[in-house]
Amino acid sequence: MLSKFPHLRQDFLASIVVFLVAVPLCVGVAVASGVPAELGLVTGIVGGLITGLMPGSSLQVSGPAAGLTVIVFEAVSEFGVATLGVIVLTAGLLQLAMGFLKIGRWFRAISVAVVEGMLCGIGLVIIAGQIYAAAGLKAPETGIGKIASLPRAFADALSNTEALASLAIGAATVVVIVLWKKLPKKAQAVPGALGAVLLATLATLAFSLPVATVQVEGLLGVIQPPGSDAFGELATPAIWGTIIAFTLIASAESLFSAAAVDRLHDGPRTQYNKEMIAQGTGNTVCGLLGALPMTAVIVRSSANVNAGAKTKASRVLHGVWLLLFAAALPSVLALIPIPALAGILVHAGWKLIPFRQIAELWHSHKGEALILIVTAVAIVAVNMFEGVLIGLALSVVKTAWEASHLKTEIIDKGAGPIQVYLSGNATFLRLPKILDSLEALPQDRPVELDLSGLHHLDHACRTALENWAERHSTNGTEPVKVTKPLKPAVEKTTSNT
């Protein structure tokens, strides 16, 4: 048996860690979205059992994601919970179409600095948010608010016995996870996160500590497939804006997450089109069950990698545990202290922050380091989707600027024509510099403009140079002599303008 599944032990243990991380995330995202907590668990189960079985990304874990919380809440407020299933179902079908049309592969064009910035930003948000959960306090809505209010949160916790006990359990969980690696190899066969939660649960029971525990009701009562009235809402134009938003954000977050997860392990790389199909299938099923929309979630995925998972079996098994405990054994979940789960997430968030990569980039590529930092700050200040878009836009601008490298050389011997040599890439980004240099030349002197060193001359620059040459030639001087850019395997040609 083990010979057929050589990584079964690692995947089994990793699945339990992912399960422990997934439970509070599923419940928390559902409550924040304005729907019953159990619907979040349904989405997590589908992410494990359906999406988890499909090809795409082997170690990425899917479920309800915080990135969609705001638009889900707005959709539920405007159209009702009954219509949510139709929205998610239609978005899933659109994702399937995008996957079959091979649109997913375009998400591979993402800068490494943006990926590292995404990990950093998400890590910071997770750490800040879970400190509140560890202390049993309500966290502010925004990432900036979470970080800015931490001093007050610590002050509140220190003045409250229950909050202090809860925070102590969370901090102890982090300490156990960190120190677990110093134990003998046999003890390390059990993931540190699992060992820490077991110890925290035993301590909470033994000392009757006043800390919150996971609370879940049955699942069957909340599953409501959309009816004919809900499908009738598709005739409303307003609902299609929500559907498109669901589709684009869920797809982007999942495939951006895939790029980040690939950076965390050395296993098989993500097949982006197949991952898009897997996400679409999962959302189609979630829609039929009336559950929340799904995306790949970097928090669970990184916990999966850090726990030693080797194959997709870990994410499938995490779906099995969600189904088993949420549907049949909810009383067992009620034994797990929430601050212990928060401690796991704080440690996972810390592992996401690429300290070494930031230092290396700052010394070797300050531009890339700046993109990383801006992406991280944007994710904290806004959200993951828009933060990554800001990082990508900055990366494109940086690349375009570097690709527009241009050297301008002016030789004036005092007599005869002034010689101007342009070499490199003349694009619209460098046009102000080119025109400033040319317009500073004496108006009463002939000019020879040598463009033979240019590798690229775009339309904007070509037009501007022609206009400048025409204006300079009307001042009574000789016409500007222009040596055109060399074409492949041809010699210089000179023309008068």
N, C-alpha and C positions, 0 to 999 in steps of 0.2 A: 504493500500500500504506500509506504513512505517513499519507495523507489519511484513510483509514478508521480508523486507530488513531493519533490525534494525540499521544497520551501514551506511545507504545510505548517510546521511549528511556528516559524517566523510570521507567516501570514495570519495564523490563528491568534497569536498574541497581539499582533498589530491591530487586528480587527476589533479587539476588545478596547484598546486605547482609542481608536477612532470612534467607536460606539459611545464611549464615555464623553468624548469631545462633542459628538453630534447631538446628544440628548439636549443639553442646555441651549445649543444653537438652534435646533429645530423648534423647541418650545418658545425661546425668546423671540425669534424672527416672526413666528405666527402671532404671538401676542402683540408685538409692535405693528404688525400688519392689520390688526383689527379683526382677526378671525380666531376660531377656537384653537387652542394650543395643539390639539391632536392632529389638525390638518398639516402642521409643520412636520410631525412625525410621519404622516402618510407620504409626504414628499421625500423625506429622508429614506424611507423604506423603498420607494420606487427608484430613487437614486442608487441605492445599493443593489437591489435585486434585478432591476431592468437595465438601467444605464451601466451599472457595474459589470454586467455580463457581456456587454457589447465591445467591439474593438474600437480603438481610438487612442486613448491615453491609459496606460496600464495601471498607474498608481494614483491618478487623480480621482478624488471622491466628490460626488455630487449630492446636492440637497438644497433646501431653501437658503437663500443668501440675503444678507443684510442690504446689499446693493439695490435690491428691488423693493425694499420695505416701503419706501415713500410712495412709489407709484402703485403698489398693491393696495396700500391704505386708501389712496385717492380713488382707485378703481372700485374698491368695495364700498366706499362712501357714496360714489356716484351711481354705480350700477347694481350694487348688492352682492352678497356672497353667492347667491344662486347663479349669477352671471359670470362669476370669476372663472368657473370651469370652462365656459365657452371661450373666454379670452385666452386662457392658458392653452387650451386645445388648439385654437387657431394659430397661436404663436408657435406651438410645437410643429404643426404642419408646415408653416413657413420655414422653420429651421430645417426640416427634412428636405424641403425643396432646395434650400441654399446648400445643403450638404451634397445632394445629388448633382447640383449644378457646379460643384467643386469650388464654391466660394470660400470655403474654410481655409484653403491653403494660403490665401492672401494675408491671413493673420500671422503667418510666419515672419512677415516683414516688420519685426518689432526690434528696436534697438536693445542691446544688452543693458545699457545704462537705464533705460526705461523699465525693463523687467526688474532690475535690482532696486530701482526707486519704488516700484510698485510693492515689492516685498518689504522694503523699509517702511513705507507709509502704512501699509496694512499692519505690520508688526507694532508700530507705535499706537495705532488706534486700538488694537486688541489689548495691549498692555494697559493703556489708560482705562478702557472700558471695563476690563475684568477686575481691576483693583476695586472699583465700586461694587461689583458683584461679590467679590471676596469679603468685603466689609458689610454686605447686606444693605447697601445704600443705592438709591436711584441715580443712574448716570445721566448727565446732560445728553441732549440729542446729538449735538455736533461733535466732530473730532476735536476741534479747537476748544470747545466748551469742556470736554472731558479732561483735556490736559490742563487747561487754565484753572479748573476747579479742584484739582488734586490736593493742594495744600489745605483747603477748607474741608475736603473729605477726610483727610487724615486727622485733622483737628476734631471733627465730629466723631470719628471712630474712637479716638483716645478718650473721649468724654462719655462714651456709651459702653457699658459692660458687654452687652450682647454683640455689638458691632466689633468690639475689640477681640472677643472670643472667635468670631467668624473670621476676622482678618488674620488672626493667629493660625487658624486651620489652613487658610489659603497660603500664607507665607511658609508654613511648615511643609506643605505639599511641594512648593517650589524647591525648598532646601533638600527634601528627600530625593526629588528627581535629579538634582545636581549631584548629590553625594552618592547616588545609586551606582554611578560608574566606577566608584572606588571599591565597591564590594567584590568578593570573589567572582570568578567567571561563571560559576554555576548559578549564583544568585542573579547575575545579570541576564540569565536566560529569560527571566520575566522582565518585561519593559518597566523602566523606572516609573512611568506615569501610572501604570496599573498598580504597582506596589504601593505608590504614594496614596492612591485613592483607597485601597484596601486598608492601609494603616489609618488614614483619616476617618474612614467609616467606623473602624473598631474603636478609635479614640473617642469619637462623638457618642457612640453607644455606651462605652464604658464609663465616661464621665458625665453623661447626660447633658452635653453641651447645647446651649440654646442657639443652634444654627439652622438655617433653612435647608430643606431637602427637596429633591425632585418630586414634583406632584403631577401625575398623569392619570387621566380617566381612560375609559375604554375607547377603542377606535371605531367600532362599527357604527355607532350612533352619529358620527360626524361625516361619514362618507355619503355625499349626495350628488350623484351624476346629474349633469345639467339637463333640464327638461326642454320641452318645445318652446315655452315662453322665453327661456334664456337664449335659445338659438335665434329667436325672433329679433333679439337686440342687435344682431349683426346687420340689420337693415338701417341701424342708426349710424350716421357718419362719424359721430363723436367717438364711438367705441373703437374705430379702426386706428385712431391716433394712439390709443392705449395699447392696442395689439402690436402695432409697429414698434412702439417703445419697448414693450416686453421682449419682442423678438431681437431687436438690435442690442439692447443692454445685456440680455441673458447670453446671447451668442458671443458678444465681445468679452464679457467677464469670463466666460468659460474658456475661450481660446487664449485670452491673455493669461489666465491662470495656468493653462497647459504649458505655455512658454516658460512661466516661472517654475512650475514643478519640474520640467525637464532640466532646469538648472540645479535642482536639488539632488538628483540621482544620476547614476551612470547606466541605467537600464535602457530598454527600448524607447525610442523617441516617439512623440505623439504623431499620429496620422490625423491631420487636422480635418479633412473632409469627413472621415469616419467618425471623429469625435463630434462634429456638428450633427451628424445623423443620430448618434447615440443621445445627444442632448435633446434633439427634436423628438425622438421616440419617447424619452422620459417625460417630456412636457406634454406630449400627446396623451400618455397614460394618466398623468397628473390631472389634466383637464377632464378626462372621462370620469375621474374619481372626485372631481370638485375640489382638488387640493391646491396648494400654493405652487407658483412656478418654481422651476429648478434651474440652478446653474452649478458649474463646478465651483467648489469652495476651497480657496487656498489654505484656510486654517486647518480644515480636516485633512486636506491633501498633504500638507507639510507634517502634520502629526502622524499620518500614515507612513511617510518616508522616514521620519525620525524614529518611529517605533520599529523599524526594520523590515517593513513589508517588501516582498520581492515580486509578487504577481498580483493580478486583479482579484485573486481569491480573497484577499483581506477586505476589499471594499464590498464584495458580495456578502461575506460573512457579517460585516458590520450591519448590513441591511437585515440579515437574519436575526441578529441580536435585537435590533430595533423592533422588529415585528414580534419576536418572542416576548420580550419584556413589556413592551407597550400594550400588546393585545392580551397576553395571558398572565404576565407577572408584574403588573404595575406596582404592587406592594413592595417588591424587591427594589425597584428604582427609588422608592420613598426612603430607603435607608442611606442613599448616597448624599453626602453633604454638598450643597451647591458651591461653597467656597473652595472645596477640593477640586471641583471641575474648573473653577475659575483659575486656580493655581496652575492646572495643566495648560490652560490657554495663555496665561502670562508667560510661562516657559516657552510655549510654541511661538508666541509673538517675539520674544527675545531672540530666538533662533532664526527668525526671518530677517532680522536687521543685519545687513552685510557689512559689518564693521571693517573687515580686512579689505574688501573690495573698494570701499569708499576711500580708505587710506591710499591704496595702490593707485586708484584713478586720480586722486588729487595730486600725486607726485608725477604721474606720467601723462595724464590727459585731463587737464583741468576743465576743459569744455564738457567732456563726458561726465565728470564728477558733478558739474553744475546741473546738468540734465537730471542726474540721479537725485540730487537734493531737491530740485524744483518739483519733480514728479512726486517725491515723498511728501513734501509740504502741501502740494495741491491735493493729494489724497486725504491728508489730515484735515485740510481746510474745507474741501468740498465733498467728494466721494471718490470711490475707486474708479468708476467709469470715466468721469470727467477729468480726474487727475491723470489717468493714463493718456487720454486724448491730448491734454496739455503737454505732457512729456513727449508724446509723439510729434506734436506740432513743433516743439522746440528742437527736437532731433532733426526734423526735416529742414528747418531753417538753418541749423548749424551745418548740415551736410551741403545744402545749397550754397552757403557762404564759402565753405572750404573748397567746393568744386568751382567756385568763381575766382580762384586765385589768379591775380593779374599783376604783371610787372610793367611799370611805365618808366621808360628811360628817355631823357631829353638831352640831346647834344647840341650845344650852341657854340660854335668856334668864333663867333663875333663877326664873321664875314660869310656870305653865302647863305644858303637856306638852313633853317633850323630842322634838325633831324629828330623825329619822334618815333621810338620803337615800342610797340605793344607786344607782349608775349604772355601766354597762358590762356585763360578762358575769359572772354569778354561777355558777361551776361548783364542783365538789367540791374543786378545787385551792385555791380561795380560801376555803373554808368555815372553816378555823381562824381566819383573820383576821376574818371576819364575826362569828363567835361570840364571839371575844375582845372585840370592840368592843361587842357587845350585852350580854354578861354583865358588863361593867364599868359599865354604867349603874346609877343608883340604883334599888333595888328598890321604893321607896315613891313613885315618880313615874310619872305616866302617860306613855306613849310613842306617838308617831305614826311609823309605819314607811312611808316613801314608796319604792315599788319601780318607779315609773313610768319611771325613767331606765334601767332594765335592758333590754338588747337580748336577753339570754338568761338564763333561770333554769332550771337543770337540776333533776332530781327530788331529788337529795341535798340541795341547798340549799333547795328548797321545803319538804321535809319537816322539815329542821332549823329553819327559820324558824317554821314552824307550831308545832313543839314548844316553841321558845323563847317564842313569843307566849303559848302556853297556860300555861307555867310562870310567866311574868311577871304574867299576869292573875290568878293564884291568890293573889297576895300582898296582896290587899285593895285593889289599885289599880284604876283604870278599865281595861276591856278595851283591849288594844293595837289602835289603828286602823291598818289596812293599806291603803295605796293600791296596787292591783295593777299589774303591768307593763302598759303600753299595748298593745292589740292594733292591728293595722293599721287606720287610718282611724277609730278610735273614741276617745271622750273618756275621761278618768279615771273610774273607778268606785271608790267607797269602801265598805268593808265592815267590820264589827266582828268581831273574833275573841275 
